[in-house]
Amino acid sequence: MKYALLPILFILVLSACQGEPETCPAGDIGAAGDCAPAPSGNPALLGQDLPDVDGQDIIIEGARGFVAAPRQPGEYPGVIMIHEWWGLNDNIKEMAKILAKEGYTVFAIDLYDGEVAADSAKARELSSRVRSNPEGAIASMQAAARYLREERQAEKLASLGWCFGGGQSLQLALNEELDATVIYYGQLTNDTEQLQNIEWPVLGIFGEEDAGIPVASVNSFASALDSLGVKNEMHIYPGVGHAFANPSGSGYAPAETQDAWGKTLAFLDAHLRKAALAAAPAAPAASARTFTLSGKNFRYMMGGEENPTLRVRQGELVRIELDVVEGMHDWVADEFQAATERVRAGNSTFVEFTADKLGTFEYYCSVGSHRQMGMAGKLIVE
């Protein structure tokens, strides 16, 4: 997949989380609610008992932030949460823990290098710093993605952000393979050349009266995704404006906030947790002859052997389990009309078929030019 930075998002307009001119410093654009003091908690969502969730500040190579996860050991889907233009404050950390309670490992990224804004002037300064270096912000979010995949074994991964963070959620989607993307009233694009990098569902949450993110731009974004075959859900709440989920703003809408959060949880559940369960290999039939292969560096590996020869008996039920270590792979045997799903590194799949033909056959990887690069082996039915 080809990835492309989207610096145009950072120069077209100032972040939509920068307030209206009549209530904020001159030159700001957005909703008056964004000029209120930085939020300390969302009363429509907070106040929950979270004894089963751990949270801690974290610094890793290339990124810093706050990680929240269920206290019960396990491998959970990952979510990269991106803060508003205020920075990684207590509100975002609370939201990370609330989401973690639902069964996720949440990396609330800090794109301000430890600084938090207490007023709109500081928020504008910090967000402008990110806009002037979009590559740095994307690199930090990618580092968080690597951490969730490699250190927390997150097989499924999503991004989620509000306002400034909503735009950053889209930025990450344009530059990193994910499984789901959530955008709360963030800056959008309808450039299909850029959006073609997205191959997973997108959820958008917007306000009908948002002057910074008008309904027309949301519809244009959705149309562009539709033209590319990208599944998307755009929810535009009537009668509310930008940052309606910000509890300290004058435009705060608790009922809409609660509804939007419910839609967010349902979306993540469908595309992270339930999708992971659906992709997990089912138990093989008792009589199946099972082979477990690893896809790595344009070849299949089994027991240290490259592209191993698989021998079965005619009439046997054969099960191929494929764990992908690197790249994007599948397993195909044309003569038996058998093919696994295409899966990327860190994921697995399987296929079962009956070896009802005698002879020596080829199995191969059909993704890209892997077959021509030698990623093929023999299937012998005796």
N, C-alpha and C positions, 0 to 999 in steps of 0.2 A: 504494500500500500504506500502511496506517495503522500507525504505530509507537507503542509505548507503553513507558515506563520501567517497571521492575519493582522498585520500592523495597521491596516486601514481602519479597523474598529477603534483603534486608539487615537486616531487623528480626525475622524469625521466629526465627532462631537465629544464633549467632556462627558465623563461618566454620568449616567442618569441618576446617580445617587448624590447629586451635588446641589439640590435645592433650587427654588425659584429665585430670580433676581431680587424680588421685592422683600425677601426675608433672609437671603444669604448674601455672602460677599459678591460683588459685581462680577458678572461673567459666568456665574453658575447656571446650570440648566437642570431642571428636574422638578421634584415635588417639594413643597414646603416642609413636609414631614421629615425630610432628610436633614433639615437644619436643626432639628431638635437635639437635645443631648444624646450622646451615644447610648443605645439601649442596654439595659442591664438584665433584662429577662422578658420573656413573652408570656403574659398572663393567660393567654388562650391555650398555651401548650405546657407551661412549666408547672411547678408545684407537684410534680410527680415524685413518687418514692423510687429512688434508684439505688437500692442496696446491692443489687447484683451487677453493677457496672463499675468498672475501673477507668480512671482517666488520669493522664499524666502529660506534662509538657515533654517534648522530645526534640532533640537536635540530631539529625543524621547528615550524611554527606550530601550536600546539595539542597537541603531543605530543613525547615524547622516548623514546629506546630504543636498540636495537642492531639493525642491519640486516645480514643475511648473505645472500649470493647466489653463484651459480657465477661463477667468474672469466671463463669463456667468455662473450663478449657475446651477448645474446639477450633475448627477451621470455619471462619465466617466470611461471607462476601464482604468486599471492601468498598468504602465510599470516600472519595476525596471531597471534603466540604470546604467551600471557599467563602470567606467572610465578605461583608459589605465594605463600603469605603471607610468605615470606622476602624477596621483592623480586627485582629483576633482578640476580641474582648470576651468578657465573661458570658455574654449572651450567646455567642457562637459556641463557646465551650459547653454551655448547658445544652444547646441544641445537639451537639455532637454526642453527649451522653444520652439524651433522649432517643436519638436515632439508634445508638448502640444497643439500647435496651430491647429494640426490635429484632436483634440478632445480626448486627453488623459490626465490623471493625471500621471505625471512622477516623480518618486522618484529617483533622481541621488544619489546613495549611496556613502558615503565616507568611504572607507576601510582603510584609512591612518590616521584616527583620527585627521583630521584637517591639516595635513602636505601635502605640494605639492612640487614635485621635480622640480628643475630648470636645473638639469643636469643628465646624465645617471647614474653617481655614486650614487647619492641620490635616483634615481628611483629604482636602483637595491637593495639598502638597504631597502627601504620601501616595495617593492614587496617581497623581501626575508622574511621580517617580517611576511607578510601575509601567505606565503608558509609554514612558520614554525608553524603557528597556523591556519590551514584550518578550524577547528571547529568554531573559533571566527568569521571568515569572513562569513561563512554560517549562523551562528546565527544572525549576523547583517542584512544580506539580508532577512532572514526569518522575522525579526522584521519589516523591511520595508514592506514586504508582508502583515503582519498583519495590519499595519497602513493603507495601501491602502484599504484593505478589510473592516476593522472595522470603521476607521475614515472617509474615503473618499467613502465608499460604492461601491468600485470597484468589480463588479460581475465577470469580466474577467480580467486575469492578465498574463503579459508576462515578460520575461527578455530579455535584450539587452545589449551587451557589445562588446568593441573593444579590440583585442589583449589580454593583461592581463585580461581585462574585459570580453573578449569573453570566455576565459577559466572559469572565475567565473560565467558567464551566464550558462555554462554547469553544473558547480558545484551546482548551485541553482536548476537546473532542476532535478538533481539526488537526491535532498533532500527536495523538496517542490512541491506540486501539482500546476501546472500552466496550462495555456491554449495555450501558444505558447512560443517558445524559439528562439532567434536570436543570432548567433555567427559570429562575424567578426574576421576571422583569429586567433582564439583562440585554445589552446591546446585541443586535442581530445582523445577519447578512442574508442576501438572496442570491449570492454568487454561487452558482452550481459547480463551478470549477473547484472552488474551495470546499463546498459542502459534500462533494462526492467522496471525500475521505471518511464520511460518517456512514457506517454500515449497521447501525443498531438503533433501537427506538429512542425518541426524544420526547420529553415532556416539557411543555412550556406553561408558565403561570403568569398572567398579566392582568392589568387593570384597564377597563374600558376608557377611563378618563386620564390615562397616563400621557402627559404631553411629551415626555422624553422618548417613550417607546409607543408610538401611536398604533392603533389597531391595524392600520394599513400595512405597517412594517411587519407586524405579526403574521398577517395573512400572506404577505409576500414571502416571508420565511417559510411558512407552512407549504405554500405552493411549490417553492423550490425543492423542498424535501420530498413532496409528493411526486414531482417530476423525476426524481432520482430513485423512487421506490423505497424511500426511507420511512418507516412507520413513525408516526408522530401524533401527539395529542396536544392541542393548544386550547387552554382554558382561559377565556377572557371574562373577568368578573365585572358585571355591569355596576355602574354607580360608584366605583372606587378608582383611585388613581395610583400613581407610582408608590412603591414601598408600603403598600397597604398592610404588609405583615410586620412592619416595624412598630413595636408596641409603644414607643415613646413619641411617635409622630402624630400630628393632628389628623392625618389621613388614615390612621390605624383602623382596620376593619376586622374585629375579632371573629365574627361568624365566617367571613370569607377566608380568613387565615386558617381557621380550624378545618374548613372544607378542603382547602388547598393542601393542607398537611395530610389529610386522609387520602387524597388522590396521590400524593407523593409516596406515601407508604405502600399503597396498593400497586403503584407503578414499579417501585423497587422490588417489591415482593415477587411480582410477576416475572421480571426480567433478570433478577439476580438469584433469589433463593429458589423459586419454582423452576426456573430454567436450569439451575445447577442440578436439581434433583432429576429433572427430565433427561439431562445429559449423562448422568451417572450410569455406568454399565449395569444392566440387570443381571441377576444371577444366571449363570449358564445352565442350560438343560443338563440333566444328569449324564446323558450319553454323549454330550458334545465333546469333540476333540478341540481343545483350546490352545491357542498360541497367543502369547503376549509380546507385542513388538513395540519398540520405541522409535519415534521419528526424530532423527537428529542429523543435521548437516547434510541434507539431501540424500539420506540413506535410511534404511531400516536396520535396527540392531536387535539381536536376541541372544542372550547369553554370551556376549562378546563377539558374536559372528555378524558380519555385515551382509545385508540382504540374504538372510538364511533360506535354505531350501526347506519347504514345508511338505512333509509326507503324510498322506492320509489314506484310508481305505475307501474304496468305492461304496457309496451309500451312507457313509458317515456324515453326521451332523458336525459341521466345522464352525468354530467360533474364533474370530480374530478380534483381539482386544488391542487397541492402539492408544498408547500414551505418547503425547507429543512433547518432546524436550525442547526442540528449537524449531522455529519457523511455523509454517502452515502446511499440514499434510492430510492425506487420506490414503485409503487402501482399496484397490480395485482389481477384480478378476472378471474380465469381460465374459468369459465362457459360462460363468455361473451367475451372471447378472448380480454380482455381489459388490457392494461399494459402501464404505463407511461414510459418515458425514465428514466434511472438512472441518478440522479443528486446529486451533493455534496452540502455541507453546503453553504448557501448564494445564491443558485440558485432555480429556480422553473420550473415546467412543468405542463402539464395537459393531460387528456385523456377524450374522449367522446365516449359513446356507448349507445345502446338501450337496456333497461331492458325488453327483450322479453320472459323471463322465470319466472314463479312463483316459489317462495320458499325462503328458507334461505340459503345464500351462504357465503363463506369466502373470504375476501380480505386479502392480506398479502404483506409483503416486501420480495422479493426474493433474496436480496443482502446478501451474506454471510450466516450466520446462524440466521439472524434476525427472520425468521418465527418461528424457534425452540425456540427462546428467548422470544416468546410471542408477537411479533409485528404483530398482526393479529386482525381482527374485523369482524363483521357480516354485510352483505348486504341483507336486507330483501325486496323482491319484492312482493307486495300485489295486 
